[in-house]
Amino acid sequence: MKVTKLASTCDIKDCPTIYATDRGTLLVQGETPSDHGLRVPAHETLVEIPMELIRKAVADGLI
């Protein structure tokens, strides 16, 4: 899978980031919350990202 960085909230590696793939999907890097109280299937996960990241990606015309 080819991955391309679209938007991030900082310039270092360990920050919330949105990536595009050559599969026509997005990958999201963020914190893994544990206090959500939701039931999530074993093959899925939740990732928490700041709204600022979505706003930046939209403003930059990336998504």
PDB file of N, H, CA, C and O in Angstrom:
ATOM      1  N   MET A   1       0.838  -1.168   0.000  1.00  0.00           N
ATOM      2  CA  MET A   1       0.000   0.000   0.000  1.00  0.00           C
ATOM      3  C   MET A   1       0.890   1.240   0.000  1.00  0.00           C
ATOM      4  O   MET A   1       1.817   1.344   0.803  1.00  0.00           O
ATOM      5  N   LYS A   2       0.611   2.162  -0.886  1.00  0.00           N
ATOM      6  H   LYS A   2      -0.142   2.077  -1.539  1.00  0.00           H
ATOM      7  CA  LYS A   2       1.328   3.436  -0.913  1.00  0.00           C
ATOM      8  C   LYS A   2       0.559   4.438  -0.061  1.00  0.00           C
ATOM      9  O   LYS A   2      -0.657   4.572  -0.193  1.00  0.00           O
ATOM     10  N   VAL A   3       1.277   5.144   0.817  1.00  0.00           N
ATOM     11  H   VAL A   3       2.265   5.035   0.924  1.00  0.00           H
ATOM     12  CA  VAL A   3       0.668   6.087   1.751  1.00  0.00           C
ATOM     13  C   VAL A   3       1.270   7.474   1.529  1.00  0.00           C
ATOM     14  O   VAL A   3       2.487   7.622   1.426  1.00  0.00           O
ATOM     15  N   THR A   4       0.401   8.491   1.456  1.00  0.00           N
ATOM     16  H   THR A   4      -0.589   8.371   1.539  1.00  0.00           H
ATOM     17  CA  THR A   4       0.827   9.863   1.256  1.00  0.00           C
ATOM     18  C   THR A   4       0.278  10.733   2.380  1.00  0.00           C
ATOM     19  O   THR A   4      -0.923  10.715   2.648  1.00  0.00           O
ATOM     20  N   LYS A   5       1.141  11.484   3.030  1.00  0.00           N
ATOM     21  H   LYS A   5       2.117  11.498   2.812  1.00  0.00           H
ATOM     22  CA  LYS A   5       0.718  12.376   4.116  1.00  0.00           C
ATOM     23  C   LYS A   5      -0.092  13.530   3.530  1.00  0.00           C
ATOM     24  O   LYS A   5       0.359  14.202   2.602  1.00  0.00           O
ATOM     25  N   LEU A   6      -1.289  13.758   4.074  1.00  0.00           N
ATOM     26  H   LEU A   6      -1.655  13.212   4.828  1.00  0.00           H
ATOM     27  CA  LEU A   6      -2.138  14.850   3.611  1.00  0.00           C
ATOM     28  C   LEU A   6      -2.103  16.051   4.545  1.00  0.00           C
ATOM     29  O   LEU A   6      -1.899  17.183   4.106  1.00  0.00           O
ATOM     30  N   ALA A   7      -2.304  15.800   5.827  1.00  0.00           N
ATOM     31  H   ALA A   7      -2.470  14.880   6.184  1.00  0.00           H
ATOM     32  CA  ALA A   7      -2.381  16.908   6.789  1.00  0.00           C
ATOM     33  C   ALA A   7      -1.940  16.421   8.158  1.00  0.00           C
ATOM     34  O   ALA A   7      -2.170  15.271   8.531  1.00  0.00           O
ATOM     35  N   SER A   8      -1.303  17.315   8.896  1.00  0.00           N
ATOM     36  H   SER A   8      -1.117  18.250   8.593  1.00  0.00           H
ATOM     37  CA  SER A   8      -0.854  16.998  10.241  1.00  0.00           C
ATOM     38  C   SER A   8      -0.950  18.256  11.094  1.00  0.00           C
ATOM     39  O   SER A   8      -0.994  19.372  10.576  1.00  0.00           O
ATOM     40  N   THR A   9      -0.981  18.060  12.400  1.00  0.00           N
ATOM     41  H   THR A   9      -0.944  17.154  12.821  1.00  0.00           H
ATOM     42  CA  THR A   9      -1.035  19.221  13.292  1.00  0.00           C
ATOM     43  C   THR A   9       0.351  19.682  13.718  1.00  0.00           C
ATOM     44  O   THR A   9       0.478  20.668  14.444  1.00  0.00           O
ATOM     45  N   CYS A  10       1.396  18.979  13.274  1.00  0.00           N
ATOM     46  H   CYS A  10       1.293  18.178  12.684  1.00  0.00           H
ATOM     47  CA  CYS A  10       2.769  19.418  13.553  1.00  0.00           C
ATOM     48  C   CYS A  10       3.729  18.755  12.563  1.00  0.00           C
ATOM     49  O   CYS A  10       3.311  17.951  11.730  1.00  0.00           O
ATOM     50  N   ASP A  11       4.998  19.091  12.657  1.00  0.00           N
ATOM     51  H   ASP A  11       5.337  19.744  13.334  1.00  0.00           H
ATOM     52  CA  ASP A  11       5.986  18.595  11.703  1.00  0.00           C
ATOM     53  C   ASP A  11       6.793  17.398  12.194  1.00  0.00           C
ATOM     54  O   ASP A  11       7.658  16.905  11.470  1.00  0.00           O
ATOM     55  N   ILE A  12       6.529  16.924  13.406  1.00  0.00           N
ATOM     56  H   ILE A  12       5.826  17.325  13.994  1.00  0.00           H
ATOM     57  CA  ILE A  12       7.245  15.747  13.889  1.00  0.00           C
ATOM     58  C   ILE A  12       6.397  14.501  13.660  1.00  0.00           C
ATOM     59  O   ILE A  12       5.242  14.615  13.252  1.00  0.00           O
ATOM     60  N   LYS A  13       6.939  13.326  13.912  1.00  0.00           N
ATOM     61  H   LYS A  13       7.878  13.233  14.243  1.00  0.00           H
ATOM     62  CA  LYS A  13       6.263  12.075  13.577  1.00  0.00           C
ATOM     63  C   LYS A  13       5.070  11.744  14.469  1.00  0.00           C
ATOM     64  O   LYS A  13       4.093  11.179  13.979  1.00  0.00           O
ATOM     65  N   ASP A  14       5.112  12.069  15.737  1.00  0.00           N
ATOM     66  H   ASP A  14       5.906  12.528  16.135  1.00  0.00           H
ATOM     67  CA  ASP A  14       4.100  11.614  16.683  1.00  0.00           C
ATOM     68  C   ASP A  14       2.979  12.619  16.880  1.00  0.00           C
ATOM     69  O   ASP A  14       2.743  13.069  18.001  1.00  0.00           O
ATOM     70  N   CYS A  15       2.284  12.978  15.803  1.00  0.00           N
ATOM     71  H   CYS A  15       2.476  12.612  14.893  1.00  0.00           H
ATOM     72  CA  CYS A  15       1.177  13.926  15.874  1.00  0.00           C
ATOM     73  C   CYS A  15      -0.018  13.373  15.108  1.00  0.00           C
ATOM     74  O   CYS A  15       0.152  12.544  14.214  1.00  0.00           O
ATOM     75  N   PRO A  16      -1.229  13.822  15.447  1.00  0.00           N
ATOM     76  CA  PRO A  16      -2.376  13.422  14.645  1.00  0.00           C
ATOM     77  C   PRO A  16      -2.147  13.781  13.183  1.00  0.00           C
ATOM     78  O   PRO A  16      -1.767  14.907  12.860  1.00  0.00           O
ATOM     79  N   THR A  17      -2.380  12.819  12.309  1.00  0.00           N
ATOM     80  H   THR A  17      -2.689  11.905  12.571  1.00  0.00           H
ATOM     81  CA  THR A  17      -2.096  12.984  10.880  1.00  0.00           C
ATOM     82  C   THR A  17      -3.132  12.239  10.055  1.00  0.00           C
ATOM     83  O   THR A  17      -3.641  11.199  10.475  1.00  0.00           O
ATOM     84  N   ILE A  18      -3.442  12.777   8.875  1.00  0.00           N
ATOM     85  H   ILE A  18      -3.028  13.621   8.535  1.00  0.00           H
ATOM     86  CA  ILE A  18      -4.307  12.100   7.911  1.00  0.00           C
ATOM     87  C   ILE A  18      -3.450  11.736   6.710  1.00  0.00           C
ATOM     88  O   ILE A  18      -2.709  12.568   6.186  1.00  0.00           O
ATOM     89  N   TYR A  19      -3.560  10.475   6.276  1.00  0.00           N
ATOM     90  H   TYR A  19      -4.162   9.799   6.702  1.00  0.00           H
ATOM     91  CA  TYR A  19      -2.839   9.973   5.108  1.00  0.00           C
ATOM     92  C   TYR A  19      -3.838   9.473   4.075  1.00  0.00           C
ATOM     93  O   TYR A  19      -4.912   8.989   4.432  1.00  0.00           O
ATOM     94  N   ALA A  20      -3.495   9.584   2.805  1.00  0.00           N
ATOM     95  H   ALA A  20      -2.622   9.977   2.514  1.00  0.00           H
ATOM     96  CA  ALA A  20      -4.267   8.976   1.719  1.00  0.00           C
ATOM     97  C   ALA A  20      -3.530   7.723   1.280  1.00  0.00           C
ATOM     98  O   ALA A  20      -2.302   7.661   1.345  1.00  0.00           O
ATOM     99  N   THR A  21      -4.284   6.723   0.832  1.00  0.00           N
ATOM    100  H   THR A  21      -5.281   6.773   0.779  1.00  0.00           H
ATOM    101  CA  THR A  21      -3.662   5.505   0.320  1.00  0.00           C
ATOM    102  C   THR A  21      -3.960   5.356  -1.158  1.00  0.00           C
ATOM    103  O   THR A  21      -4.850   6.018  -1.693  1.00  0.00           O
ATOM    104  N   ASP A  22      -3.224   4.498  -1.803  1.00  0.00           N
ATOM    105  H   ASP A  22      -2.501   3.960  -1.369  1.00  0.00           H
ATOM    106  CA  ASP A  22      -3.483   4.222  -3.214  1.00  0.00           C
ATOM    107  C   ASP A  22      -4.689   3.289  -3.389  1.00  0.00           C
ATOM    108  O   ASP A  22      -5.001   2.883  -4.508  1.00  0.00           O
ATOM    109  N   ARG A  23      -5.352   2.956  -2.306  1.00  0.00           N
ATOM    110  H   ARG A  23      -5.099   3.286  -1.396  1.00  0.00           H
ATOM    111  CA  ARG A  23      -6.573   2.148  -2.344  1.00  0.00           C
ATOM    112  C   ARG A  23      -7.830   3.028  -2.345  1.00  0.00           C
ATOM    113  O   ARG A  23      -8.952   2.522  -2.357  1.00  0.00           O
ATOM    114  N   GLY A  24      -7.622   4.363  -2.332  1.00  0.00           N
ATOM    115  H   GLY A  24      -6.710   4.773  -2.321  1.00  0.00           H
ATOM    116  CA  GLY A  24      -8.757   5.279  -2.272  1.00  0.00           C
ATOM    117  C   GLY A  24      -9.338   5.397  -0.872  1.00  0.00           C
ATOM    118  O   GLY A  24     -10.520   5.700  -0.708  1.00  0.00           O
ATOM    119  N   THR A  25      -8.504   5.158   0.143  1.00  0.00           N
ATOM    120  H   THR A  25      -7.544   4.912   0.010  1.00  0.00           H
ATOM    121  CA  THR A  25      -8.937   5.248   1.535  1.00  0.00           C
ATOM    122  C   THR A  25      -8.054   6.230   2.289  1.00  0.00           C
ATOM    123  O   THR A  25      -7.049   6.711   1.766  1.00  0.00           O
ATOM    124  N   LEU A  26      -8.443   6.520   3.522  1.00  0.00           N
ATOM    125  H   LEU A  26      -9.259   6.130   3.947  1.00  0.00           H
ATOM    126  CA  LEU A  26      -7.658   7.384   4.398  1.00  0.00           C
ATOM    127  C   LEU A  26      -7.180   6.586   5.596  1.00  0.00           C
ATOM    128  O   LEU A  26      -7.883   5.700   6.083  1.00  0.00           O
ATOM    129  N   LEU A  27      -5.997   6.898   6.065  1.00  0.00           N
ATOM    130  H   LEU A  27      -5.426   7.618   5.670  1.00  0.00           H
ATOM    131  CA  LEU A  27      -5.482   6.385   7.329  1.00  0.00           C
ATOM    132  C   LEU A  27      -5.397   7.566   8.273  1.00  0.00           C
ATOM    133  O   LEU A  27      -5.016   8.664   7.866  1.00  0.00           O
ATOM    134  N   VAL A  28      -5.752   7.347   9.539  1.00  0.00           N
ATOM    135  H   VAL A  28      -6.062   6.456   9.869  1.00  0.00           H
ATOM    136  CA  VAL A  28      -5.726   8.419  10.525  1.00  0.00           C
ATOM    137  C   VAL A  28      -4.839   8.003  11.688  1.00  0.00           C
ATOM    138  O   VAL A  28      -5.019   6.937  12.277  1.00  0.00           O
ATOM    139  N   GLN A  29      -3.883   8.860  12.008  1.00  0.00           N
ATOM    140  H   GLN A  29      -3.737   9.726  11.529  1.00  0.00           H
ATOM    141  CA  GLN A  29      -3.016   8.635  13.156  1.00  0.00           C
ATOM    142  C   GLN A  29      -3.488   9.549  14.278  1.00  0.00           C
ATOM    143  O   GLN A  29      -3.674  10.749  14.076  1.00  0.00           O
ATOM    144  N   GLY A  30      -3.679   8.978  15.454  1.00  0.00           N
ATOM    145  H   GLY A  30      -3.528   8.003  15.618  1.00  0.00           H
ATOM    146  CA  GLY A  30      -4.104   9.777  16.597  1.00  0.00           C
ATOM    147  C   GLY A  30      -4.014   8.961  17.874  1.00  0.00           C
ATOM    148  O   GLY A  30      -3.467   7.859  17.883  1.00  0.00           O
ATOM    149  N   GLU A  31      -4.546   9.502  18.930  1.00  0.00           N
ATOM    150  H   GLU A  31      -4.990  10.397  18.923  1.00  0.00           H
ATOM    151  CA  GLU A  31      -4.557   8.830  20.225  1.00  0.00           C
ATOM    152  C   GLU A  31      -5.592   7.711  20.221  1.00  0.00           C
ATOM    153  O   GLU A  31      -6.621   7.819  19.553  1.00  0.00           O
ATOM    154  N   THR A  32      -5.326   6.642  20.959  1.00  0.00           N
ATOM    155  H   THR A  32      -4.491   6.554  21.501  1.00  0.00           H
ATOM    156  CA  THR A  32      -6.290   5.565  21.140  1.00  0.00           C
ATOM    157  C   THR A  32      -6.996   5.793  22.481  1.00  0.00           C
ATOM    158  O   THR A  32      -6.415   5.544  23.537  1.00  0.00           O
ATOM    159  N   PRO A  33      -8.244   6.265  22.441  1.00  0.00           N
ATOM    160  CA  PRO A  33      -8.939   6.545  23.693  1.00  0.00           C
ATOM    161  C   PRO A  33      -9.402   5.255  24.364  1.00  0.00           C
ATOM    162  O   PRO A  33      -9.652   4.251  23.697  1.00  0.00           O
ATOM    163  N   SER A  34      -9.513   5.294  25.685  1.00  0.00           N
ATOM    164  H   SER A  34      -9.310   6.110  26.227  1.00  0.00           H
ATOM    165  CA  SER A  34      -9.981   4.109  26.410  1.00  0.00           C
ATOM    166  C   SER A  34     -11.201   4.412  27.273  1.00  0.00           C
ATOM    167  O   SER A  34     -11.772   3.497  27.866  1.00  0.00           O
ATOM    168  N   ASP A  35     -11.607   5.660  27.354  1.00  0.00           N
ATOM    169  H   ASP A  35     -11.143   6.404  26.872  1.00  0.00           H
ATOM    170  CA  ASP A  35     -12.701   6.055  28.243  1.00  0.00           C
ATOM    171  C   ASP A  35     -13.999   6.359  27.504  1.00  0.00           C
ATOM    172  O   ASP A  35     -14.808   7.145  27.996  1.00  0.00           O
ATOM    173  N   HIS A  36     -14.217   5.761  26.341  1.00  0.00           N
ATOM    174  H   HIS A  36     -13.559   5.122  25.941  1.00  0.00           H
ATOM    175  CA  HIS A  36     -15.365   6.081  25.499  1.00  0.00           C
ATOM    176  C   HIS A  36     -16.625   5.296  25.849  1.00  0.00           C
ATOM    177  O   HIS A  36     -17.724   5.754  25.535  1.00  0.00           O
ATOM    178  N   GLY A  37     -16.511   4.149  26.477  1.00  0.00           N
ATOM    179  H   GLY A  37     -15.618   3.776  26.731  1.00  0.00           H
ATOM    180  CA  GLY A  37     -17.674   3.357  26.854  1.00  0.00           C
ATOM    181  C   GLY A  37     -18.379   2.671  25.693  1.00  0.00           C
ATOM    182  O   GLY A  37     -19.495   2.175  25.856  1.00  0.00           O
ATOM    183  N   LEU A  38     -17.755   2.634  24.538  1.00  0.00           N
ATOM    184  H   LEU A  38     -16.849   3.037  24.406  1.00  0.00           H
ATOM    185  CA  LEU A  38     -18.347   1.998  23.357  1.00  0.00           C
ATOM    186  C   LEU A  38     -17.887   0.553  23.235  1.00  0.00           C
ATOM    187  O   LEU A  38     -16.831   0.181  23.748  1.00  0.00           O
ATOM    188  N   ARG A  39     -18.690  -0.259  22.551  1.00  0.00           N
ATOM    189  H   ARG A  39     -19.547   0.043  22.134  1.00  0.00           H
ATOM    190  CA  ARG A  39     -18.294  -1.632  22.245  1.00  0.00           C
ATOM    191  C   ARG A  39     -17.766  -1.646  20.810  1.00  0.00           C
ATOM    192  O   ARG A  39     -18.516  -1.410  19.862  1.00  0.00           O
ATOM    193  N   VAL A  40     -16.502  -1.918  20.662  1.00  0.00           N
ATOM    194  H   VAL A  40     -15.893  -2.110  21.431  1.00  0.00           H
ATOM    195  CA  VAL A  40     -15.840  -1.891  19.358  1.00  0.00           C
ATOM    196  C   VAL A  40     -15.408  -3.317  19.011  1.00  0.00           C
ATOM    197  O   VAL A  40     -14.753  -3.973  19.821  1.00  0.00           O
ATOM    198  N   PRO A  41     -15.769  -3.811  17.807  1.00  0.00           N
ATOM    199  CA  PRO A  41     -15.355  -5.153  17.419  1.00  0.00           C
ATOM    200  C   PRO A  41     -13.831  -5.304  17.469  1.00  0.00           C
ATOM    201  O   PRO A  41     -13.101  -4.329  17.295  1.00  0.00           O
ATOM    202  N   ALA A  42     -13.368  -6.506  17.703  1.00  0.00           N
ATOM    203  H   ALA A  42     -13.961  -7.299  17.844  1.00  0.00           H
ATOM    204  CA  ALA A  42     -11.926  -6.768  17.842  1.00  0.00           C
ATOM    205  C   ALA A  42     -11.129  -6.379  16.602  1.00  0.00           C
ATOM    206  O   ALA A  42      -9.951  -6.040  16.714  1.00  0.00           O
ATOM    207  N   HIS A  43     -11.744  -6.419  15.428  1.00  0.00           N
ATOM    208  H   HIS A  43     -12.701  -6.695  15.337  1.00  0.00           H
ATOM    209  CA  HIS A  43     -11.020  -6.099  14.191  1.00  0.00           C
ATOM    210  C   HIS A  43     -11.049  -4.605  13.854  1.00  0.00           C
ATOM    211  O   HIS A  43     -10.540  -4.202  12.808  1.00  0.00           O
ATOM    212  N   GLU A  44     -11.639  -3.779  14.728  1.00  0.00           N
ATOM    213  H   GLU A  44     -12.052  -4.106  15.578  1.00  0.00           H
ATOM    214  CA  GLU A  44     -11.699  -2.340  14.519  1.00  0.00           C
ATOM    215  C   GLU A  44     -11.072  -1.617  15.703  1.00  0.00           C
ATOM    216  O   GLU A  44     -10.815  -2.217  16.747  1.00  0.00           O
ATOM    217  N   THR A  45     -10.827  -0.324  15.528  1.00  0.00           N
ATOM    218  H   THR A  45     -11.035   0.164  14.680  1.00  0.00           H
ATOM    219  CA  THR A  45     -10.298   0.503  16.621  1.00  0.00           C
ATOM    220  C   THR A  45     -10.872   1.903  16.500  1.00  0.00           C
ATOM    221  O   THR A  45     -11.393   2.277  15.450  1.00  0.00           O
ATOM    222  N   LEU A  46     -10.780   2.657  17.544  1.00  0.00           N
ATOM    223  H   LEU A  46     -10.357   2.353  18.397  1.00  0.00           H
ATOM    224  CA  LEU A  46     -11.154   4.064  17.536  1.00  0.00           C
ATOM    225  C   LEU A  46      -9.878   4.892  17.630  1.00  0.00           C
ATOM    226  O   LEU A  46      -8.937   4.525  18.333  1.00  0.00           O
ATOM    227  N   VAL A  47      -9.858   6.010  16.915  1.00  0.00           N
ATOM    228  H   VAL A  47     -10.622   6.308  16.344  1.00  0.00           H
ATOM    229  CA  VAL A  47      -8.728   6.929  16.968  1.00  0.00           C
ATOM    230  C   VAL A  47      -9.288   8.319  17.207  1.00  0.00           C
ATOM    231  O   VAL A  47     -10.210   8.751  16.516  1.00  0.00           O
ATOM    232  N   GLU A  48      -8.738   9.013  18.178  1.00  0.00           N
ATOM    233  H   GLU A  48      -7.989   8.662  18.740  1.00  0.00           H
ATOM    234  CA  GLU A  48      -9.183  10.367  18.491  1.00  0.00           C
ATOM    235  C   GLU A  48      -8.220  11.372  17.873  1.00  0.00           C
ATOM    236  O   GLU A  48      -7.011  11.311  18.093  1.00  0.00           O
ATOM    237  N   ILE A  49      -8.780  12.300  17.093  1.00  0.00           N
ATOM    238  H   ILE A  49      -9.763  12.349  16.914  1.00  0.00           H
ATOM    239  CA  ILE A  49      -7.965  13.348  16.468  1.00  0.00           C
ATOM    240  C   ILE A  49      -8.616  14.701  16.744  1.00  0.00           C
ATOM    241  O   ILE A  49      -9.827  14.767  16.951  1.00  0.00           O
ATOM    242  N   PRO A  50      -7.840  15.770  16.749  1.00  0.00           N
ATOM    243  CA  PRO A  50      -8.415  17.100  16.984  1.00  0.00           C
ATOM    244  C   PRO A  50      -9.192  17.596  15.764  1.00  0.00           C
ATOM    245  O   PRO A  50      -8.822  17.314  14.624  1.00  0.00           O
ATOM    246  N   MET A  51     -10.268  18.334  16.014  1.00  0.00           N
ATOM    247  H   MET A  51     -10.569  18.563  16.939  1.00  0.00           H
ATOM    248  CA  MET A  51     -11.047  18.928  14.921  1.00  0.00           C
ATOM    249  C   MET A  51     -10.156  19.821  14.059  1.00  0.00           C
ATOM    250  O   MET A  51     -10.390  19.957  12.858  1.00  0.00           O
ATOM    251  N   GLU A  52      -9.146  20.422  14.659  1.00  0.00           N
ATOM    252  H   GLU A  52      -8.956  20.312  15.635  1.00  0.00           H
ATOM    253  CA  GLU A  52      -8.210  21.278  13.925  1.00  0.00           C
ATOM    254  C   GLU A  52      -7.603  20.533  12.727  1.00  0.00           C
ATOM    255  O   GLU A  52      -7.367  21.134  11.678  1.00  0.00           O
ATOM    256  N   LEU A  53      -7.354  19.241  12.882  1.00  0.00           N
ATOM    257  H   LEU A  53      -7.545  18.754  13.733  1.00  0.00           H
ATOM    258  CA  LEU A  53      -6.764  18.454  11.797  1.00  0.00           C
ATOM    259  C   LEU A  53      -7.729  18.333  10.625  1.00  0.00           C
ATOM    260  O   LEU A  53      -7.317  18.470   9.473  1.00  0.00           O
ATOM    261  N   ILE A  54      -8.993  18.082  10.897  1.00  0.00           N
ATOM    262  H   ILE A  54      -9.327  17.971  11.832  1.00  0.00           H
ATOM    263  CA  ILE A  54     -10.003  17.991   9.829  1.00  0.00           C
ATOM    264  C   ILE A  54     -10.163  19.346   9.153  1.00  0.00           C
ATOM    265  O   ILE A  54     -10.215  19.431   7.926  1.00  0.00           O
ATOM    266  N   ARG A  55     -10.242  20.400   9.952  1.00  0.00           N
ATOM    267  H   ARG A  55     -10.200  20.331  10.949  1.00  0.00           H
ATOM    268  CA  ARG A  55     -10.381  21.750   9.373  1.00  0.00           C
ATOM    269  C   ARG A  55      -9.208  22.094   8.464  1.00  0.00           C
ATOM    270  O   ARG A  55      -9.395  22.671   7.393  1.00  0.00           O
ATOM    271  N   LYS A  56      -7.998  21.738   8.892  1.00  0.00           N
ATOM    272  H   LYS A  56      -7.847  21.270   9.762  1.00  0.00           H
ATOM    273  CA  LYS A  56      -6.804  22.006   8.086  1.00  0.00           C
ATOM    274  C   LYS A  56      -6.840  21.237   6.778  1.00  0.00           C
ATOM    275  O   LYS A  56      -6.531  21.793   5.724  1.00  0.00           O
ATOM    276  N   ALA A  57      -7.214  19.965   6.830  1.00  0.00           N
ATOM    277  H   ALA A  57      -7.465  19.513   7.686  1.00  0.00           H
ATOM    278  CA  ALA A  57      -7.274  19.157   5.617  1.00  0.00           C
ATOM    279  C   ALA A  57      -8.313  19.699   4.639  1.00  0.00           C
ATOM    280  O   ALA A  57      -8.074  19.735   3.432  1.00  0.00           O
ATOM    281  N   VAL A  58      -9.452  20.116   5.151  1.00  0.00           N
ATOM    282  H   VAL A  58      -9.647  20.087   6.132  1.00  0.00           H
ATOM    283  CA  VAL A  58     -10.508  20.680   4.295  1.00  0.00           C
ATOM    284  C   VAL A  58     -10.065  22.026   3.740  1.00  0.00           C
ATOM    285  O   VAL A  58     -10.225  22.281   2.547  1.00  0.00           O
ATOM    286  N   ALA A  59      -9.517  22.884   4.578  1.00  0.00           N
ATOM    287  H   ALA A  59      -9.387  22.676   5.548  1.00  0.00           H
ATOM    288  CA  ALA A  59      -9.081  24.225   4.140  1.00  0.00           C
ATOM    289  C   ALA A  59      -7.988  24.130   3.082  1.00  0.00           C
ATOM    290  O   ALA A  59      -7.923  24.954   2.170  1.00  0.00           O
ATOM    291  N   ASP A  60      -7.133  23.121   3.211  1.00  0.00           N
ATOM    292  H   ASP A  60      -7.186  22.452   3.953  1.00  0.00           H
ATOM    293  CA  ASP A  60      -6.061  22.922   2.240  1.00  0.00           C
ATOM    294  C   ASP A  60      -6.541  22.204   0.982  1.00  0.00           C
ATOM    295  O   ASP A  60      -5.760  21.981   0.057  1.00  0.00           O
ATOM    296  N   GLY A  61      -7.841  21.838   0.943  1.00  0.00           N
ATOM    297  H   GLY A  61      -8.476  22.019   1.694  1.00  0.00           H
ATOM    298  CA  GLY A  61      -8.411  21.166  -0.231  1.00  0.00           C
ATOM    299  C   GLY A  61      -7.943  19.725  -0.379  1.00  0.00           C
ATOM    300  O   GLY A  61      -7.976  19.175  -1.480  1.00  0.00           O
ATOM    301  N   LEU A  62      -7.511  19.113   0.711  1.00  0.00           N
ATOM    302  H   LEU A  62      -7.485  19.560   1.605  1.00  0.00           H
ATOM    303  CA  LEU A  62      -6.956  17.764   0.639  1.00  0.00           C
ATOM    304  C   LEU A  62      -8.020  16.688   0.750  1.00  0.00           C
ATOM    305  O   LEU A  62      -7.860  15.600   0.196  1.00  0.00           O
ATOM    306  N   ILE A  63      -9.114  16.979   1.464  1.00  0.00           N
ATOM    307  H   ILE A  63      -9.243  17.862   1.913  1.00  0.00           H
ATOM    308  CA  ILE A  63     -10.223  16.027   1.565  1.00  0.00           C
ATOM    309  C   ILE A  63     -11.524  16.781   1.445  1.00  0.00           C
ATOM    310  O   ILE A  63     -12.595  16.177   1.503  1.00  0.00           O
TER     311      ILE A  63
END
